[in-house]
């Protein structure tokens, strides 16, 4: 790891950062993003007071990879992280990667993660070994669990609740997990209100299996999924109230987003990608375009931004606003603070790459254009609608030819115009060749850095 520090002295004027990450929450799951069945009062107020991003992308449509992007500012395939780590995985985030938590800790911040980690379950990969002072939560997804109500034999492992590096109990019932994670997060705020802090709240919900506390069970009348989102919304309200009550509102950055699009194949347990095609497990818009809201009263006025940005952008943006030093490792993200603050109305990205599974380049966005590359999607999972399977909204068994869409005219990606714009196709396929050389692609002979 190669990095340079500005200073390790505490800067009490530095903004606090509260980053709230839902798991598998879709673009259409919030009322501020178009849901007509779920009312998210607190998150909607966050959007009304802050910056609402309508073309924000997860770096990959799957858990571990998307989280790696947030915490390192890089495309996850560049650093060798693909898909989702299982309980017995020997891999995890490498110590050579300089994380957002390490960057802020080195700049005097107190750091805590409450919720789901999912970047390695061996001790060397624990969050406390990657820049977090405190950890309360689980090391991998809530479905990797021997008490799973639908698939109890898929993962026979215990799902343990950790405090720092010590397991404190086996989780038998997940009903109170959202509530407990929120309470622990509030205690972290209260303990650290005199210092700049980075609080990363990574809710395991609404990843299936779904659980909600008794206070929210059947509260909406629209099913368990709506109840779960309503409890997450209430959690956000509790966090905002704590920030306000401790006099921290003006100098605290609050982000709410999701790690990827929703599962669409679990009936009443599934989320919504709104107008967008497909969901989790694909790089169609519904799999990677997710809600994202940022509030910072000191510097950001309310605005709605439709320019494309990605999860890789948080680390360089936070480095700029906190006067923290990035590592000398390759950073793919851009500082989007000028866009968020209104100093520019253009994204700093000329293109965004969408990889998935084991280092496969699936699509690229360039301006309003999105190209999808041919893949045999049957290789992703042997059964449709199963765990991590392909959603069944469209016939997605195969994509035999490259396809091109104009997202401004056709955000639903239904009108393939590949044959109509040969110059655009040529330019984007050249970008693909460059990406495969730089980042790799398991279907080519070229290997990238990761």
URMO-V309021 format. One record per helix or strand of 3 or more residues. SS is the DSSP state (2 for helix, 1 for strand). FROM is the first residue (numbers start at 1). LEN is the number of residues. If there is no record, write none. Layout:
SS:FROM:LEN
SS:FROM:LEN
This chain:
1:16:7
2:27:3
2:31:3
2:41:9
1:51:3
2:63:10
2:76:4
2:100:6
1:110:7
2:123:3
2:127:3
1:134:5
1:160:4
1:166:5
2:177:15
1:197:6
2:224:22
2:249:3
1:252:7
2:267:3
2:285:4
1:292:4
1:303:3
2:313:10
2:337:5
1:352:5
1:360:7
1:369:4
2:377:3
1:403:4
2:418:3
2:422:18
